[in-house]
């Protein structure tokens, strides 16, 4: 009888030999650990996929802002600003008809001579038509075609403060300066030149006003 055989036991229950029976590991705990790891991996993949979908539908704004490329895409370059500026005519390209709507004699002639000195092209010089004679209450009235609204009329307006601008059905490029009852004199040449320089500068766009940093 072997020493491993309990007392009173023998026959088919007798254990012989020098080897112990092999014990199997507990597979239940191993399965629980593997299931937990798989759940964590699956949750991570789902979260990553959700972020990718959000990025696709929002156009990647967050990534763009984080990398600083947003400012580069929206900021206007100096050359772009210059191209947006409206090309204004030079004083010599503006033909001005000067009309006197006041009781003072010789006023239109004097104003026309001064405008000519400042580089403007002078057309007709006369008393105002009946429709405007003694009826212009301000310093002056500027008349021109619709195309002159943002070209010749504002350039002429720099020479005289307090004027009113209107458009009519004329087809030509000439503009009229009708002197009103409150007219005293043209603006000083230095002030008129400064006004012309400001008028020629391009106005900043809303995106430029936000002050984006250089790329």
C-alpha positions in Angstrom: 0.0 0.0 0.0 1.2 3.5 -0.8 1.7 6.1 1.8 -0.9 8.3 -0.1 -3.6 5.7 0.4 -5.8 6.6 3.4 -6.1 4.0 6.0 -8.8 1.5 5.4 -8.9 2.1 1.7 -7.5 -0.2 -0.9 -8.5 -2.0 -4.0 -9.5 0.3 -6.8 -9.3 3.3 -4.5 -5.7 2.7 -3.8 -3.3 5.3 -5.1 -0.1 4.0 -6.4 3.0 5.6 -7.8 4.8 8.8 -7.0 2.8 11.4 -9.1 0.1 13.7 -7.7 -3.0 14.2 -9.6 -2.9 17.5 -11.8 -5.3 20.2 -10.6 -7.0 22.4 -13.3 -7.0 26.2 -13.0 -10.2 28.1 -12.4 -11.3 29.2 -15.8 -14.3 31.3 -14.5 -12.1 34.1 -13.2 -10.1 34.2 -16.4 -13.2 34.7 -18.5 -14.4 37.5 -16.2 -11.1 39.4 -16.7 -11.2 39.0 -20.5 -14.8 40.2 -20.6 -13.9 43.3 -18.6 -10.9 44.2 -20.9 -13.1 43.7 -24.0 -15.7 46.0 -22.6 -13.2 48.8 -21.9 -11.7 48.5 -25.4 -15.2 48.5 -27.0 -16.2 51.7 -25.0 -13.0 53.4 -26.2 -13.6 52.6 -29.8 -17.3 53.9 -29.5 -16.1 57.2 -28.0 -13.4 57.7 -30.7 -16.0 57.0 -33.4 -18.4 59.5 -31.9 -15.8 62.2 -31.9 -14.9 61.5 -35.5 -18.6 61.9 -36.5 -18.9 65.2 -34.6 -15.8 66.5 -36.4 -17.3 65.5 -39.8 -20.6 67.2 -39.2 -19.2 70.4 -37.7 -16.6 70.9 -40.4 -13.6 70.4 -38.1 -14.0 73.9 -36.5 -12.4 72.8 -33.2 -9.4 71.3 -34.9 -9.0 74.3 -37.1 -9.2 76.7 -34.2 -6.7 74.6 -32.1 -4.1 74.6 -34.9 -4.5 78.3 -35.6 -5.3 77.8 -39.3 -8.7 79.6 -39.0 -7.1 83.0 -38.8 -4.9 82.3 -41.8 -7.9 81.4 -43.9 -10.0 84.4 -43.0 -7.5 87.2 -42.7 -7.3 89.5 -45.7 -3.9 90.3 -47.1 -2.9 94.0 -47.9 -3.2 93.2 -51.6 -6.7 91.9 -51.1 -7.7 95.0 -49.2 -6.3 97.2 -52.0 -8.3 95.3 -54.6 -11.5 95.8 -52.7 -11.1 99.6 -52.7 -13.3 101.5 -55.2 -11.3 103.2 -57.9 -12.1 106.9 -57.5 -11.5 109.4 -60.4 -8.8 112.0 -60.2 -10.1 115.7 -59.9 -9.0 116.2 -63.5 -11.3 113.4 -64.6 -14.4 115.1 -63.1 -16.2 117.7 -65.2 -18.1 120.2 -63.0 -20.9 122.5 -64.1 -21.1 125.4 -61.6 -24.5 127.1 -61.1 -25.3 130.1 -58.8 -28.6 129.8 -57.0 -28.0 132.8 -54.7 -28.7 136.5 -55.2 -24.9 137.3 -55.2 -23.5 138.0 -58.7 -20.3 136.5 -60.0 -20.3 133.7 -57.4 -20.4 130.8 -59.8 -17.5 132.3 -61.8 -15.2 132.7 -58.7 -15.9 129.1 -57.5 -15.3 127.7 -61.0 -11.9 129.4 -61.2 -10.9 128.0 -57.8 -12.0 124.5 -58.7 -10.0 124.7 -61.9 -6.9 125.6 -59.8 -7.5 122.5 -57.7 -7.4 120.3 -60.8 -11.0 119.9 -61.7 -12.3 120.2 -65.2 -14.9 123.0 -65.4 -17.8 122.8 -67.8 -20.7 125.3 -67.8 -20.8 128.3 -65.5 -24.1 130.1 -65.2 -27.1 131.0 -63.0 -29.1 128.1 -61.6 -32.1 126.8 -63.5 -35.5 128.0 -62.3 -36.1 124.7 -60.6 -33.2 125.4 -58.2 -32.8 129.2 -58.3 -33.1 130.6 -54.7 -34.3 127.2 -53.6 -31.1 125.6 -52.4 -31.1 126.4 -48.7 -27.8 124.7 -47.8 -24.3 125.4 -48.9 -24.7 123.6 -52.1 -26.4 120.8 -54.1 -24.4 118.1 -56.0 -26.2 116.5 -59.0 -25.1 113.6 -61.1 -26.1 110.3 -62.6 -26.5 107.1 -60.6 -23.1 105.9 -61.6 -21.5 109.0 -60.1 -22.9 108.2 -56.6 -19.7 106.6 -55.4 -17.3 108.1 -57.8 -17.4 111.8 -59.1 -20.0 113.1 -56.5 -18.0 112.2 -53.4 -14.8 113.5 -55.0 -16.4 116.8 -55.6 -18.0 116.8 -52.2 -14.6 117.0 -50.5 -14.3 120.5 -51.8 -17.4 121.9 -50.0 -18.7 120.8 -46.6 -22.4 120.5 -45.9 -23.6 119.7 -49.4 -26.4 117.4 -50.4 -26.0 114.8 -53.2 -28.8 113.8 -55.5 -29.0 111.8 -58.7 -31.0 112.4 -61.9 -31.7 110.7 -65.2 -28.7 112.1 -67.0 -26.5 109.7 -69.0 -23.2 111.7 -69.2 -20.4 111.8 -66.6 -20.6 115.5 -65.8 -21.8 116.6 -62.4 -23.4 119.9 -61.2 -22.5 122.1 -58.3 -25.4 124.4 -57.5 -24.4 126.9 -54.9 -26.9 127.5 -52.1 -27.9 130.4 -50.0 -25.6 129.3 -47.1 -22.5 129.1 -49.3 -19.5 131.2 -48.1 -16.5 129.6 -49.6 -15.0 126.3 -50.7 -13.1 124.2 -48.1 -9.5 125.1 -47.5 -7.3 123.2 -50.0 -5.4 121.5 -47.3 -8.6 120.2 -45.7 -9.9 119.1 -49.1 -6.7 117.2 -49.9 -6.9 115.4 -46.6 -10.6 114.5 -47.3 -9.6 113.2 -50.7 -6.9 111.0 -49.1 -9.3 109.5 -46.6 -11.8 108.9 -49.3 -9.3 106.9 -51.3 -8.4 104.6 -48.4 -10.1 101.2 -48.4 -12.5 100.6 -45.5 -11.7 97.6 -43.3 -14.0 94.6 -43.6 -15.6 93.0 -40.5 -13.1 90.2 -40.5 -10.2 92.7 -40.5 -11.7 94.6 -37.6 -11.4 91.6 -35.3 -7.6 91.9 -35.4 -6.5 88.5 -36.4 -2.9 87.6 -35.7 -0.4 87.0 -38.5 -0.1 83.4 -39.7 
